[in-house]
Amino acid sequence: TYFMGDSINHIVEEGKENEVNRKYDAEILANIAAYLDTAGYTRMEGSAPDSILIAQSDVLISVIATSTEYTGVGYIPGGGYYPGYPWYPGYGWGYPYTYSYSTGSLFIEMADLKNIDEEEEIIPIPWQATINGLLSGDEENMKWRIDRGIDQSFRQSQYLFTDPFMK
């Protein structure tokens, strides 16, 4: 059995919490749940508080998304060529430019709740997947990367599947 919350924990820069795009959150969670169900796991759901459902589960599935925006200024040096004048390296005009891009990652972790070592304070993580490059390109490419990343995470983890015919 497994417990997975109904939302993704987004870790973003301070002050940018309201800018988080949750457009694909429900689809990501449904996709993960579908693979876990296919692998033979049963999701713990019900009207009980999350803490009770977690305590009754064998594993906890944690889904975390991160995003970071990078900005900077660059400079393309120009030569000193001007019609009628010789070219002098290092002289002349240059071309300043600014750039900005965002990167994003999705982390899926499976915590083994039945084998926690309370004395050593260790929670075993038997499976973890990281999907990078989620905020690059247009929305169609972003969705494709998410779907393909989740698909590949499970395809490369055949030991999760209890039914050999599902491999």
CNS distance restraints for C-alpha pairs under 8 A (distance, minus, plus):
assign (resid   1 and name CA) (resid  41 and name CA) 5.38 0.50 0.50
assign (resid   1 and name CA) (resid  42 and name CA) 4.61 0.50 0.50
assign (resid   1 and name CA) (resid  43 and name CA) 5.72 0.50 0.50
assign (resid   1 and name CA) (resid  44 and name CA) 6.42 0.50 0.50
assign (resid   1 and name CA) (resid  57 and name CA) 5.18 0.50 0.50
assign (resid   1 and name CA) (resid  58 and name CA) 5.17 0.50 0.50
assign (resid   1 and name CA) (resid  59 and name CA) 6.51 0.50 0.50
assign (resid   2 and name CA) (resid  41 and name CA) 6.61 0.50 0.50
assign (resid   2 and name CA) (resid  42 and name CA) 6.12 0.50 0.50
assign (resid   2 and name CA) (resid  43 and name CA) 4.98 0.50 0.50
assign (resid   2 and name CA) (resid  44 and name CA) 5.84 0.50 0.50
assign (resid   2 and name CA) (resid  54 and name CA) 7.81 0.50 0.50
assign (resid   2 and name CA) (resid  57 and name CA) 5.13 0.50 0.50
assign (resid   2 and name CA) (resid  58 and name CA) 5.74 0.50 0.50
assign (resid   2 and name CA) (resid  59 and name CA) 4.75 0.50 0.50
assign (resid   2 and name CA) (resid  60 and name CA) 5.56 0.50 0.50
assign (resid   2 and name CA) (resid  61 and name CA) 6.82 0.50 0.50
assign (resid   3 and name CA) (resid  43 and name CA) 5.79 0.50 0.50
assign (resid   3 and name CA) (resid  44 and name CA) 5.25 0.50 0.50
assign (resid   3 and name CA) (resid  45 and name CA) 7.51 0.50 0.50
assign (resid   3 and name CA) (resid  53 and name CA) 6.77 0.50 0.50
assign (resid   3 and name CA) (resid  54 and name CA) 5.77 0.50 0.50
assign (resid   3 and name CA) (resid  57 and name CA) 6.05 0.50 0.50
assign (resid   3 and name CA) (resid  59 and name CA) 6.55 0.50 0.50
assign (resid   3 and name CA) (resid  60 and name CA) 4.99 0.50 0.50
assign (resid   3 and name CA) (resid  61 and name CA) 6.06 0.50 0.50
assign (resid   4 and name CA) (resid  43 and name CA) 7.48 0.50 0.50
assign (resid   4 and name CA) (resid  44 and name CA) 7.92 0.50 0.50
assign (resid   4 and name CA) (resid  60 and name CA) 6.15 0.50 0.50
assign (resid   4 and name CA) (resid  61 and name CA) 4.88 0.50 0.50
assign (resid   4 and name CA) (resid  62 and name CA) 6.43 0.50 0.50
assign (resid   5 and name CA) (resid  50 and name CA) 7.88 0.50 0.50
assign (resid   5 and name CA) (resid  61 and name CA) 7.75 0.50 0.50
assign (resid   5 and name CA) (resid  62 and name CA) 7.52 0.50 0.50
assign (resid   6 and name CA) (resid  26 and name CA) 7.78 0.50 0.50
assign (resid   6 and name CA) (resid  29 and name CA) 7.40 0.50 0.50
assign (resid   7 and name CA) (resid  25 and name CA) 6.86 0.50 0.50
assign (resid   7 and name CA) (resid  26 and name CA) 7.36 0.50 0.50
assign (resid   7 and name CA) (resid  29 and name CA) 7.62 0.50 0.50
assign (resid   8 and name CA) (resid  25 and name CA) 6.35 0.50 0.50
assign (resid   8 and name CA) (resid  29 and name CA) 7.79 0.50 0.50
assign (resid   8 and name CA) (resid  62 and name CA) 7.97 0.50 0.50
assign (resid   8 and name CA) (resid  63 and name CA) 5.39 0.50 0.50
assign (resid   8 and name CA) (resid  64 and name CA) 5.64 0.50 0.50
assign (resid   8 and name CA) (resid  65 and name CA) 6.85 0.50 0.50
assign (resid   9 and name CA) (resid  63 and name CA) 6.39 0.50 0.50
assign (resid   9 and name CA) (resid  64 and name CA) 4.73 0.50 0.50
assign (resid   9 and name CA) (resid  65 and name CA) 6.22 0.50 0.50
assign (resid  10 and name CA) (resid  20 and name CA) 7.46 0.50 0.50
assign (resid  10 and name CA) (resid  64 and name CA) 5.79 0.50 0.50
assign (resid  10 and name CA) (resid  65 and name CA) 4.72 0.50 0.50
assign (resid  10 and name CA) (resid  66 and name CA) 5.77 0.50 0.50
assign (resid  10 and name CA) (resid  67 and name CA) 8.00 0.50 0.50
assign (resid  11 and name CA) (resid  64 and name CA) 7.21 0.50 0.50
assign (resid  11 and name CA) (resid  65 and name CA) 6.10 0.50 0.50
assign (resid  11 and name CA) (resid  66 and name CA) 4.81 0.50 0.50
assign (resid  11 and name CA) (resid  67 and name CA) 6.93 0.50 0.50
assign (resid  12 and name CA) (resid  16 and name CA) 6.43 0.50 0.50
assign (resid  12 and name CA) (resid  17 and name CA) 6.31 0.50 0.50
assign (resid  12 and name CA) (resid  20 and name CA) 7.75 0.50 0.50
assign (resid  12 and name CA) (resid  66 and name CA) 5.88 0.50 0.50
assign (resid  12 and name CA) (resid  67 and name CA) 5.63 0.50 0.50
assign (resid  12 and name CA) (resid  68 and name CA) 6.79 0.50 0.50
assign (resid  13 and name CA) (resid  17 and name CA) 7.29 0.50 0.50
assign (resid  13 and name CA) (resid  67 and name CA) 7.81 0.50 0.50
assign (resid  13 and name CA) (resid  68 and name CA) 7.00 0.50 0.50
assign (resid  16 and name CA) (resid  20 and name CA) 7.19 0.50 0.50
assign (resid  24 and name CA) (resid  28 and name CA) 6.02 0.50 0.50
assign (resid  24 and name CA) (resid 143 and name CA) 7.79 0.50 0.50
assign (resid  25 and name CA) (resid  29 and name CA) 6.27 0.50 0.50
assign (resid  26 and name CA) (resid  30 and name CA) 6.09 0.50 0.50
assign (resid  27 and name CA) (resid  31 and name CA) 6.01 0.50 0.50
assign (resid  28 and name CA) (resid  32 and name CA) 6.26 0.50 0.50
assign (resid  28 and name CA) (resid 146 and name CA) 7.60 0.50 0.50
assign (resid  28 and name CA) (resid 147 and name CA) 7.72 0.50 0.50
assign (resid  29 and name CA) (resid  33 and name CA) 6.09 0.50 0.50
assign (resid  30 and name CA) (resid  34 and name CA) 6.07 0.50 0.50
assign (resid  31 and name CA) (resid  35 and name CA) 6.48 0.50 0.50
assign (resid  31 and name CA) (resid 147 and name CA) 7.83 0.50 0.50
assign (resid  31 and name CA) (resid 150 and name CA) 7.57 0.50 0.50
assign (resid  32 and name CA) (resid  36 and name CA) 6.25 0.50 0.50
assign (resid  32 and name CA) (resid 150 and name CA) 7.08 0.50 0.50
assign (resid  33 and name CA) (resid  37 and name CA) 5.99 0.50 0.50
assign (resid  33 and name CA) (resid  43 and name CA) 7.69 0.50 0.50
assign (resid  34 and name CA) (resid  38 and name CA) 6.13 0.50 0.50
assign (resid  35 and name CA) (resid  39 and name CA) 6.07 0.50 0.50
assign (resid  35 and name CA) (resid 154 and name CA) 7.14 0.50 0.50
assign (resid  36 and name CA) (resid  40 and name CA) 6.49 0.50 0.50
assign (resid  36 and name CA) (resid  41 and name CA) 5.44 0.50 0.50
assign (resid  36 and name CA) (resid  42 and name CA) 7.66 0.50 0.50
assign (resid  37 and name CA) (resid  41 and name CA) 5.01 0.50 0.50
assign (resid  37 and name CA) (resid  42 and name CA) 6.06 0.50 0.50
assign (resid  37 and name CA) (resid  43 and name CA) 7.47 0.50 0.50
assign (resid  38 and name CA) (resid 161 and name CA) 7.56 0.50 0.50
assign (resid  38 and name CA) (resid 166 and name CA) 7.34 0.50 0.50
assign (resid  39 and name CA) (resid 160 and name CA) 6.21 0.50 0.50
assign (resid  39 and name CA) (resid 161 and name CA) 4.14 0.50 0.50
assign (resid  39 and name CA) (resid 162 and name CA) 5.95 0.50 0.50
assign (resid  39 and name CA) (resid 163 and name CA) 6.97 0.50 0.50
assign (resid  39 and name CA) (resid 166 and name CA) 7.18 0.50 0.50
assign (resid  40 and name CA) (resid 161 and name CA) 6.43 0.50 0.50
assign (resid  40 and name CA) (resid 162 and name CA) 5.83 0.50 0.50
assign (resid  40 and name CA) (resid 163 and name CA) 7.05 0.50 0.50
assign (resid  44 and name CA) (resid  53 and name CA) 6.15 0.50 0.50
assign (resid  44 and name CA) (resid  54 and name CA) 7.90 0.50 0.50
assign (resid  44 and name CA) (resid  56 and name CA) 7.99 0.50 0.50
assign (resid  44 and name CA) (resid  57 and name CA) 6.73 0.50 0.50
assign (resid  45 and name CA) (resid  53 and name CA) 7.09 0.50 0.50
assign (resid  46 and name CA) (resid  53 and name CA) 7.87 0.50 0.50
assign (resid  48 and name CA) (resid  52 and name CA) 6.34 0.50 0.50
assign (resid  48 and name CA) (resid  53 and name CA) 6.57 0.50 0.50
assign (resid  49 and name CA) (resid  53 and name CA) 6.58 0.50 0.50
assign (resid  50 and name CA) (resid  54 and name CA) 5.99 0.50 0.50
assign (resid  51 and name CA) (resid  55 and name CA) 6.19 0.50 0.50
assign (resid  52 and name CA) (resid  56 and name CA) 6.34 0.50 0.50
assign (resid  53 and name CA) (resid  57 and name CA) 6.29 0.50 0.50
assign (resid  54 and name CA) (resid  59 and name CA) 7.95 0.50 0.50
assign (resid  54 and name CA) (resid  60 and name CA) 6.79 0.50 0.50
assign (resid  55 and name CA) (resid 113 and name CA) 7.79 0.50 0.50
assign (resid  57 and name CA) (resid 113 and name CA) 7.14 0.50 0.50
assign (resid  58 and name CA) (resid 112 and name CA) 6.40 0.50 0.50
assign (resid  58 and name CA) (resid 113 and name CA) 5.46 0.50 0.50
assign (resid  58 and name CA) (resid 114 and name CA) 5.71 0.50 0.50
assign (resid  59 and name CA) (resid 110 and name CA) 6.24 0.50 0.50
assign (resid  59 and name CA) (resid 111 and name CA) 5.37 0.50 0.50
assign (resid  59 and name CA) (resid 112 and name CA) 4.74 0.50 0.50
assign (resid  59 and name CA) (resid 113 and name CA) 5.16 0.50 0.50
assign (resid  59 and name CA) (resid 114 and name CA) 7.37 0.50 0.50
assign (resid  60 and name CA) (resid 109 and name CA) 7.89 0.50 0.50
assign (resid  60 and name CA) (resid 110 and name CA) 5.61 0.50 0.50
assign (resid  60 and name CA) (resid 111 and name CA) 5.07 0.50 0.50
assign (resid  60 and name CA) (resid 112 and name CA) 6.78 0.50 0.50
assign (resid  60 and name CA) (resid 113 and name CA) 6.73 0.50 0.50
assign (resid  61 and name CA) (resid 108 and name CA) 6.89 0.50 0.50
assign (resid  61 and name CA) (resid 109 and name CA) 5.61 0.50 0.50
assign (resid  61 and name CA) (resid 110 and name CA) 4.72 0.50 0.50
assign (resid  61 and name CA) (resid 111 and name CA) 6.52 0.50 0.50
assign (resid  62 and name CA) (resid 107 and name CA) 7.87 0.50 0.50
assign (resid  62 and name CA) (resid 108 and name CA) 5.73 0.50 0.50
assign (resid  62 and name CA) (resid 109 and name CA) 5.14 0.50 0.50
assign (resid  62 and name CA) (resid 110 and name CA) 6.54 0.50 0.50
assign (resid  62 and name CA) (resid 111 and name CA) 7.85 0.50 0.50
assign (resid  63 and name CA) (resid 106 and name CA) 7.18 0.50 0.50
assign (resid  63 and name CA) (resid 107 and name CA) 5.71 0.50 0.50
assign (resid  63 and name CA) (resid 108 and name CA) 4.67 0.50 0.50
assign (resid  63 and name CA) (resid 109 and name CA) 6.60 0.50 0.50
assign (resid  64 and name CA) (resid 106 and name CA) 5.78 0.50 0.50
assign (resid  64 and name CA) (resid 107 and name CA) 5.07 0.50 0.50
assign (resid  64 and name CA) (resid 108 and name CA) 6.57 0.50 0.50
assign (resid  65 and name CA) (resid 104 and name CA) 7.11 0.50 0.50
assign (resid  65 and name CA) (resid 105 and name CA) 5.69 0.50 0.50
assign (resid  65 and name CA) (resid 106 and name CA) 4.47 0.50 0.50
assign (resid  65 and name CA) (resid 107 and name CA) 6.24 0.50 0.50
assign (resid  66 and name CA) (resid 104 and name CA) 5.42 0.50 0.50
assign (resid  66 and name CA) (resid 105 and name CA) 5.33 0.50 0.50
assign (resid  66 and name CA) (resid 106 and name CA) 6.57 0.50 0.50
assign (resid  67 and name CA) (resid 102 and name CA) 6.83 0.50 0.50
assign (resid  67 and name CA) (resid 103 and name CA) 5.62 0.50 0.50
assign (resid  67 and name CA) (resid 104 and name CA) 4.27 0.50 0.50
assign (resid  67 and name CA) (resid 105 and name CA) 6.67 0.50 0.50
assign (resid  67 and name CA) (resid 135 and name CA) 7.80 0.50 0.50
assign (resid  68 and name CA) (resid 102 and name CA) 5.55 0.50 0.50
assign (resid  68 and name CA) (resid 103 and name CA) 5.45 0.50 0.50
assign (resid  68 and name CA) (resid 104 and name CA) 6.50 0.50 0.50
assign (resid  69 and name CA) (resid 100 and name CA) 7.02 0.50 0.50
assign (resid  69 and name CA) (resid 101 and name CA) 5.69 0.50 0.50
assign (resid  69 and name CA) (resid 102 and name CA) 4.20 0.50 0.50
assign (resid  69 and name CA) (resid 103 and name CA) 6.45 0.50 0.50
assign (resid  70 and name CA) (resid 100 and name CA) 5.47 0.50 0.50
assign (resid  70 and name CA) (resid 101 and name CA) 5.36 0.50 0.50
assign (resid  70 and name CA) (resid 102 and name CA) 6.06 0.50 0.50
assign (resid  71 and name CA) (resid  98 and name CA) 7.34 0.50 0.50
assign (resid  71 and name CA) (resid  99 and name CA) 5.51 0.50 0.50
assign (resid  71 and name CA) (resid 100 and name CA) 4.18 0.50 0.50
assign (resid  71 and name CA) (resid 101 and name CA) 6.59 0.50 0.50
assign (resid  72 and name CA) (resid  98 and name CA) 5.71 0.50 0.50
assign (resid  72 and name CA) (resid  99 and name CA) 5.48 0.50 0.50
assign (resid  72 and name CA) (resid 100 and name CA) 6.61 0.50 0.50
assign (resid  73 and name CA) (resid  96 and name CA) 7.12 0.50 0.50
assign (resid  73 and name CA) (resid  97 and name CA) 5.76 0.50 0.50
assign (resid  73 and name CA) (resid  98 and name CA) 4.34 0.50 0.50
assign (resid  73 and name CA) (resid  99 and name CA) 6.28 0.50 0.50
assign (resid  74 and name CA) (resid  96 and name CA) 5.74 0.50 0.50
assign (resid  74 and name CA) (resid  97 and name CA) 5.28 0.50 0.50
assign (resid  74 and name CA) (resid  98 and name CA) 6.05 0.50 0.50
assign (resid  74 and name CA) (resid  99 and name CA) 7.67 0.50 0.50
assign (resid  75 and name CA) (resid  94 and name CA) 6.73 0.50 0.50
assign (resid  75 and name CA) (resid  95 and name CA) 5.58 0.50 0.50
assign (resid  75 and name CA) (resid  96 and name CA) 4.25 0.50 0.50
assign (resid  75 and name CA) (resid  97 and name CA) 6.10 0.50 0.50
assign (resid  76 and name CA) (resid  94 and name CA) 5.59 0.50 0.50
assign (resid  76 and name CA) (resid  95 and name CA) 4.90 0.50 0.50
assign (resid  76 and name CA) (resid  96 and name CA) 6.14 0.50 0.50
assign (resid  76 and name CA) (resid  97 and name CA) 7.88 0.50 0.50
assign (resid  77 and name CA) (resid  90 and name CA) 7.57 0.50 0.50
assign (resid  77 and name CA) (resid  93 and name CA) 6.90 0.50 0.50
assign (resid  77 and name CA) (resid  94 and name CA) 4.27 0.50 0.50
assign (resid  77 and name CA) (resid  95 and name CA) 6.25 0.50 0.50
assign (resid  78 and name CA) (resid  90 and name CA) 7.46 0.50 0.50
assign (resid  78 and name CA) (resid  91 and name CA) 7.38 0.50 0.50
assign (resid  78 and name CA) (resid  92 and name CA) 5.93 0.50 0.50
assign (resid  78 and name CA) (resid  93 and name CA) 5.10 0.50 0.50
assign (resid  78 and name CA) (resid  94 and name CA) 4.40 0.50 0.50
assign (resid  78 and name CA) (resid  95 and name CA) 6.96 0.50 0.50
assign (resid  79 and name CA) (resid  87 and name CA) 6.26 0.50 0.50
assign (resid  79 and name CA) (resid  88 and name CA) 6.22 0.50 0.50
assign (resid  79 and name CA) (resid  89 and name CA) 5.44 0.50 0.50
assign (resid  79 and name CA) (resid  90 and name CA) 6.29 0.50 0.50
assign (resid  79 and name CA) (resid  91 and name CA) 5.87 0.50 0.50
assign (resid  79 and name CA) (resid  92 and name CA) 5.31 0.50 0.50
assign (resid  79 and name CA) (resid  93 and name CA) 6.75 0.50 0.50
assign (resid  79 and name CA) (resid  94 and name CA) 7.72 0.50 0.50
assign (resid  80 and name CA) (resid  86 and name CA) 7.19 0.50 0.50
assign (resid  80 and name CA) (resid  87 and name CA) 4.78 0.50 0.50
assign (resid  80 and name CA) (resid  88 and name CA) 4.93 0.50 0.50
assign (resid  80 and name CA) (resid  89 and name CA) 6.42 0.50 0.50
assign (resid  80 and name CA) (resid  90 and name CA) 7.20 0.50 0.50
assign (resid  80 and name CA) (resid  91 and name CA) 4.86 0.50 0.50
assign (resid  80 and name CA) (resid  92 and name CA) 3.97 0.50 0.50
assign (resid  80 and name CA) (resid  93 and name CA) 6.88 0.50 0.50
assign (resid  81 and name CA) (resid  85 and name CA) 6.15 0.50 0.50
assign (resid  81 and name CA) (resid  86 and name CA) 5.88 0.50 0.50
assign (resid  81 and name CA) (resid  87 and name CA) 4.39 0.50 0.50
assign (resid  81 and name CA) (resid  88 and name CA) 6.98 0.50 0.50
assign (resid  81 and name CA) (resid  92 and name CA) 7.13 0.50 0.50
assign (resid  82 and name CA) (resid  86 and name CA) 7.28 0.50 0.50
assign (resid  82 and name CA) (resid  87 and name CA) 7.52 0.50 0.50
assign (resid  88 and name CA) (resid  92 and name CA) 7.68 0.50 0.50
assign (resid 101 and name CA) (resid 136 and name CA) 7.98 0.50 0.50
assign (resid 102 and name CA) (resid 135 and name CA) 6.00 0.50 0.50
assign (resid 102 and name CA) (resid 136 and name CA) 6.94 0.50 0.50
assign (resid 103 and name CA) (resid 132 and name CA) 7.83 0.50 0.50
assign (resid 103 and name CA) (resid 133 and name CA) 5.87 0.50 0.50
assign (resid 103 and name CA) (resid 134 and name CA) 6.64 0.50 0.50
assign (resid 103 and name CA) (resid 135 and name CA) 5.30 0.50 0.50
assign (resid 103 and name CA) (resid 136 and name CA) 6.71 0.50 0.50
assign (resid 104 and name CA) (resid 132 and name CA) 6.15 0.50 0.50
assign (resid 104 and name CA) (resid 133 and name CA) 5.55 0.50 0.50
assign (resid 104 and name CA) (resid 134 and name CA) 4.92 0.50 0.50
assign (resid 104 and name CA) (resid 135 and name CA) 5.24 0.50 0.50
assign (resid 105 and name CA) (resid 130 and name CA) 6.77 0.50 0.50
assign (resid 105 and name CA) (resid 131 and name CA) 5.45 0.50 0.50
assign (resid 105 and name CA) (resid 132 and name CA) 4.41 0.50 0.50
assign (resid 105 and name CA) (resid 133 and name CA) 6.25 0.50 0.50
assign (resid 105 and name CA) (resid 134 and name CA) 5.97 0.50 0.50
assign (resid 106 and name CA) (resid 130 and name CA) 5.67 0.50 0.50
assign (resid 106 and name CA) (resid 131 and name CA) 5.05 0.50 0.50
assign (resid 106 and name CA) (resid 132 and name CA) 6.58 0.50 0.50
assign (resid 106 and name CA) (resid 134 and name CA) 7.66 0.50 0.50
assign (resid 107 and name CA) (resid 128 and name CA) 7.21 0.50 0.50
assign (resid 107 and name CA) (resid 129 and name CA) 5.74 0.50 0.50
assign (resid 107 and name CA) (resid 130 and name CA) 4.62 0.50 0.50
assign (resid 107 and name CA) (resid 131 and name CA) 6.53 0.50 0.50
assign (resid 108 and name CA) (resid 128 and name CA) 5.60 0.50 0.50
assign (resid 108 and name CA) (resid 129 and name CA) 5.11 0.50 0.50
assign (resid 108 and name CA) (resid 130 and name CA) 6.51 0.50 0.50
assign (resid 109 and name CA) (resid 125 and name CA) 6.89 0.50 0.50
assign (resid 109 and name CA) (resid 127 and name CA) 6.05 0.50 0.50
assign (resid 109 and name CA) (resid 128 and name CA) 4.38 0.50 0.50
assign (resid 109 and name CA) (resid 129 and name CA) 6.51 0.50 0.50
assign (resid 110 and name CA) (resid 125 and name CA) 5.66 0.50 0.50
assign (resid 110 and name CA) (resid 126 and name CA) 6.33 0.50 0.50
assign (resid 110 and name CA) (resid 127 and name CA) 5.29 0.50 0.50
assign (resid 110 and name CA) (resid 128 and name CA) 6.18 0.50 0.50
assign (resid 111 and name CA) (resid 123 and name CA) 6.56 0.50 0.50
assign (resid 111 and name CA) (resid 124 and name CA) 5.85 0.50 0.50
assign (resid 111 and name CA) (resid 125 and name CA) 4.59 0.50 0.50
assign (resid 111 and name CA) (resid 126 and name CA) 6.69 0.50 0.50
assign (resid 111 and name CA) (resid 127 and name CA) 7.62 0.50 0.50
assign (resid 112 and name CA) (resid 116 and name CA) 6.92 0.50 0.50
assign (resid 112 and name CA) (resid 123 and name CA) 6.69 0.50 0.50
assign (resid 112 and name CA) (resid 124 and name CA) 5.38 0.50 0.50
assign (resid 112 and name CA) (resid 125 and name CA) 6.03 0.50 0.50
assign (resid 112 and name CA) (resid 126 and name CA) 6.77 0.50 0.50
assign (resid 113 and name CA) (resid 123 and name CA) 7.18 0.50 0.50
assign (resid 113 and name CA) (resid 124 and name CA) 7.74 0.50 0.50
assign (resid 115 and name CA) (resid 123 and name CA) 7.27 0.50 0.50
assign (resid 115 and name CA) (resid 124 and name CA) 6.85 0.50 0.50
assign (resid 116 and name CA) (resid 121 and name CA) 7.46 0.50 0.50
assign (resid 116 and name CA) (resid 122 and name CA) 5.96 0.50 0.50
assign (resid 116 and name CA) (resid 123 and name CA) 4.82 0.50 0.50
assign (resid 116 and name CA) (resid 124 and name CA) 6.43 0.50 0.50
assign (resid 117 and name CA) (resid 121 and name CA) 5.58 0.50 0.50
assign (resid 117 and name CA) (resid 122 and name CA) 5.07 0.50 0.50
assign (resid 117 and name CA) (resid 123 and name CA) 6.48 0.50 0.50
assign (resid 118 and name CA) (resid 122 and name CA) 6.53 0.50 0.50
assign (resid 129 and name CA) (resid 153 and name CA) 5.96 0.50 0.50
assign (resid 130 and name CA) (resid 153 and name CA) 7.98 0.50 0.50
assign (resid 131 and name CA) (resid 146 and name CA) 7.45 0.50 0.50
assign (resid 131 and name CA) (resid 149 and name CA) 5.66 0.50 0.50
assign (resid 131 and name CA) (resid 150 and name CA) 7.47 0.50 0.50
assign (resid 133 and name CA) (resid 145 and name CA) 7.65 0.50 0.50
assign (resid 134 and name CA) (resid 142 and name CA) 5.66 0.50 0.50
assign (resid 134 and name CA) (resid 145 and name CA) 6.39 0.50 0.50
assign (resid 134 and name CA) (resid 146 and name CA) 6.57 0.50 0.50
assign (resid 135 and name CA) (resid 142 and name CA) 6.27 0.50 0.50
assign (resid 136 and name CA) (resid 141 and name CA) 7.77 0.50 0.50
assign (resid 136 and name CA) (resid 142 and name CA) 6.47 0.50 0.50
assign (resid 137 and name CA) (resid 141 and name CA) 5.99 0.50 0.50
assign (resid 137 and name CA) (resid 142 and name CA) 6.36 0.50 0.50
assign (resid 138 and name CA) (resid 142 and name CA) 6.17 0.50 0.50
assign (resid 139 and name CA) (resid 143 and name CA) 6.07 0.50 0.50
assign (resid 140 and name CA) (resid 144 and name CA) 6.21 0.50 0.50
assign (resid 141 and name CA) (resid 145 and name CA) 6.12 0.50 0.50
assign (resid 142 and name CA) (resid 146 and name CA) 6.32 0.50 0.50
assign (resid 143 and name CA) (resid 147 and name CA) 6.19 0.50 0.50
assign (resid 144 and name CA) (resid 148 and name CA) 5.90 0.50 0.50
assign (resid 145 and name CA) (resid 149 and name CA) 5.74 0.50 0.50
assign (resid 146 and name CA) (resid 150 and name CA) 6.24 0.50 0.50
assign (resid 147 and name CA) (resid 151 and name CA) 6.11 0.50 0.50
assign (resid 148 and name CA) (resid 152 and name CA) 6.00 0.50 0.50
assign (resid 149 and name CA) (resid 153 and name CA) 6.06 0.50 0.50
assign (resid 150 and name CA) (resid 154 and name CA) 6.53 0.50 0.50
assign (resid 151 and name CA) (resid 155 and name CA) 6.15 0.50 0.50
assign (resid 152 and name CA) (resid 156 and name CA) 5.91 0.50 0.50
assign (resid 153 and name CA) (resid 157 and name CA) 6.47 0.50 0.50
assign (resid 154 and name CA) (resid 158 and name CA) 6.78 0.50 0.50
assign (resid 154 and name CA) (resid 160 and name CA) 7.91 0.50 0.50
assign (resid 155 and name CA) (resid 167 and name CA) 7.88 0.50 0.50
assign (resid 158 and name CA) (resid 167 and name CA) 6.01 0.50 0.50
assign (resid 161 and name CA) (resid 166 and name CA) 6.77 0.50 0.50
assign (resid 161 and name CA) (resid 167 and name CA) 6.69 0.50 0.50
assign (resid 163 and name CA) (resid 167 and name CA) 7.35 0.50 0.50
